[in-house]
């Protein structure tokens, strides 16, 4: 179990807090607006009203005791930057922040953030890939170049095994799992023969995935 601080109870912050709680972690949420806290008091038990740019208030929370702090504020970059610097100065172990522009991401990383999320941009890119191609069912970005894609079994793979196809050598992708009737079968054996009613999870670049779909 991790101890997690969520700063900001807008939609992004609320969802993050609820997901962490569902996974059994301890969450303390703070927001400067009391009405936002009132909206989630039934689902998030530990909530404080306060200004996350106020050094005295933040010191009182014992920031160094948290495993992770999420700055879930997206509308005011100056505020996000101030909170990031303050958290770092107070000994925060790991800081996740939000950004809407590349230059903001660079500044946050230079000033203490360990990870910067483009929340809306990441969702938009995932949906664009998912719904923009007929044979791609889902997508998770690992790096800007590489992702995991759930795709329909390519027609040229049907009735053949991974050994027969020499997938890594010929197509430059790795098969991580197969899926059939909503059941996932990780790390299929090289002798696995691909069938029409299954999908496959493959890791590779968008260019290589497009070449086989």
For each residue, the residues with C-beta under 8 A, 3 or more apart:
1: 24 25 26
2: 20 25 26 67 68
3: 25 26 28 65 66 67 68
4: 17 20 25 26 27 28 66 67 68 69 70
5: 27 28 29 30 61 63 66 68 69 70
6: 9 13 16 17 20 27 28 29 30 69 70 72
7: 13 29 30 31 52 69 70 71 72 73 83
8: 12 13 30 31 52 71 72 73
9: 6 13 14 17 29 31 33 36 37 39 40 44 47 72
10: 13 14 36 72 73 74
11: 14 15
12: 8 15 16 72 74 98 119
13: 6 7 8 9 10 16 17 29 31 70 72 73
14: 9 10 11 17 18 39 40 44
15: 11 12 18 19
16: 6 12 13 19 20 70 72
17: 4 6 9 13 14 20 21 27 29 40 43 44
18: 14 15 21 22 43 44
19: 15 16 22 23
20: 2 4 6 16 17 23 25 27
21: 17 18 24 25 27 43 44
22: 18 19
23: 19 20
24: 1 21
25: 1 2 3 4 20 21
26: 1 2 3 4 46
27: 4 5 6 17 20 21 44 46
28: 3 4 5 6 46 47 48 61 66
29: 5 6 7 9 13 17 37 40 44 46 47 48
30: 5 6 7 8 47 48 49 50 52 61
31: 7 8 9 13 34 36 37 47 49
32: 49 50 51 52
33: 9 36 37 49
34: 31 37 38 49
35: 38 39
36: 9 10 31 33 39 40
37: 9 29 31 33 34 40 41 47 49
38: 34 35 41
39: 9 14 35 36
40: 9 14 17 29 36 37 43 44 47
41: 37 38 44 47
42:
43: 17 18 21 40
44: 9 14 17 18 21 27 29 40 41 47
45:
46: 26 27 28 29
47: 9 28 29 30 31 37 40 41 44
48: 28 29 30 61
49: 30 31 32 33 34 37
50: 30 32 54 57
51: 32 54 57
52: 7 8 30 32 57 58 71 73 79 83 86
53: 79 82 83 86
54: 50 51 57 58
55: 58 59 86
56: 59 60
57: 50 51 52 54 60 61
58: 52 54 55 61 63 86 87 90
59: 55 56 63 90
60: 56 57
61: 5 28 30 48 57 58 66
62: 65 66
63: 5 58 59 66 69 87 90 91 92
64: 90 91 92 93
65: 3 62
66: 3 4 5 28 61 62 63 69 92 93
67: 2 3 4 93 94
68: 2 3 4 5 93 94 95 96
69: 4 5 6 7 63 66 87 92 94 95 96
70: 4 5 6 7 13 16 96 97
71: 7 8 52 80 83 84 87 95 96 97 98 113
72: 6 7 8 9 10 12 13 16 98
73: 7 8 10 13 52 76 79 80 83 98
74: 10 12 80 98 99 100 119 120
75:
76: 73 79 80
77: 80 81 99 100 101 104
78: 81 82
79: 52 53 73 76 82 83
80: 71 73 74 76 77 83 84 97 98 99 104 108
81: 77 78 84 85 104 107 108 111
82: 53 78 79 85 86
83: 7 52 53 71 73 79 80 86 87 97
84: 71 80 81 87 88 95 97 108 111 112 113
85: 81 82 88 89 111 112
86: 52 53 55 58 82 83 89 90
87: 58 63 69 71 83 84 90 92 95 112
88: 84 85 91 92 95 111 112
89: 85 86
90: 58 59 63 64 86 87
91: 63 64 88
92: 63 64 66 69 87 88 95 112
93: 64 66 67 68
94: 67 68 69 114 115
95: 68 69 71 84 87 88 92 112 113 114 115
96: 68 69 70 71 113 114 115 116 117
97: 70 71 80 83 84 108 113 115 116 117
98: 12 71 72 73 74 80 116 117 118 119
99: 74 77 80 102 104 105 108 116 117 118
100: 74 77 104 118 120 121
101: 77 104 105
102: 99 105 106
103: 106 107
104: 77 80 81 99 100 101 107 108 116
105: 99 101 102 108 109 116 118
106: 102 103 109 110
107: 81 103 104 110 111
108: 80 81 84 97 99 104 105 111 112 113 116
109: 105 106 113 116
110: 106 107
111: 81 84 85 88 107 108
112: 84 85 87 88 92 95 108
113: 71 84 95 96 97 108 109 116
114: 94 95 96
115: 94 95 96 97
116: 96 97 98 99 104 105 108 109 113
117: 96 97 98 99 122
118: 98 99 100 105 121 122
119: 12 74 98 122 123
120: 74 100 123 124
121: 100 118 124 125
122: 117 118 119 125 126 141
123: 119 120 126 127
124: 120 121 127 128
125: 121 122 128 129 141
126: 122 123 129 130 139 140 141
127: 123 124 130 131
128: 124 125 131 132
129: 125 126 132 133 136 139 147 149 206
130: 126 127 133 136 137 138 139
131: 127 128
132: 128 129 136
133: 129 130 136 210 213
134:
135: 151 152 154 213
136: 129 130 132 133 139 149 150 151 209 213
137: 130 150 151 152 199
138: 130 149 150
139: 126 129 130 136 147 148 149 150
140: 126 147 148
141: 122 125 126 144 146 147
142: 146 147 148 203
143: 146 147
144: 141
145: 205 206
146: 141 142 143 203 204 205
147: 129 139 140 141 142 143 203 204 205 206 209
148: 139 140 142 176 201 202 203
149: 129 136 138 139 201 202 203 204 209
150: 136 137 138 139 179 199 200 201
151: 135 136 137 154 199 200 202 209 212 213
152: 135 137 199 213
153: 157 158 194 195 196 198 199 200
154: 135 151 157 158 212 213
155: 158
156: 212
157: 153 154 160 165 194 212
158: 153 154 155 194 195 196
159: 193 194
160: 157 164 165 193 194
161: 164 165 190 191 192 193 194
162: 165 167 175 188 190 191 192
163: 166 190 191
164: 160 161
165: 157 160 161 162 170 171
166: 163 169 170
167: 162 170 171 173 174 175
168: 171 172 173 174
169: 166
170: 165 166 167
171: 165 167 168 204 208 211 212
172: 168 204 205 208
173: 167 168 202 203 204 208 209 212
174: 167 168 202 203 204
175: 162 167 178 188 200 201 202
176: 148 186 187 201 202 203
177: 184 185 186 187 188 200 201
178: 175 184 185 188 192 194 198 199 200 201
179: 150 182 183 184 185 198 199 200 201
180: 183 185 195 197 198 199
181: 197
182: 179
183: 179 180
184: 177 178 179 201
185: 177 178 179 180 188
186: 176 177
187: 176 177
188: 162 175 177 178 185 192
189: 192
190: 161 162 163
191: 161 162 163
192: 161 162 178 188 189
193: 159 160 161
194: 153 157 158 159 160 161 178 198 200
195: 153 158 180 198
196: 153 158
197: 180 181
198: 153 178 179 180 194 195
199: 137 150 151 152 153 178 179 180
200: 150 151 153 175 177 178 179 194
201: 148 149 150 175 176 177 178 179 184
202: 148 149 151 173 174 175 176 209 212
203: 142 146 147 148 149 173 174 176
204: 146 147 149 171 172 173 174 208 209
205: 145 146 147 172 208 209
206: 129 145 147 209 210
207: 210 211
208: 171 172 173 204 205 211 212
209: 136 147 149 151 173 202 204 205 206 212 213
210: 133 206 207 213
211: 171 207 208
212: 151 154 156 157 171 173 202 208 209
213: 133 135 136 151 152 154 209 210
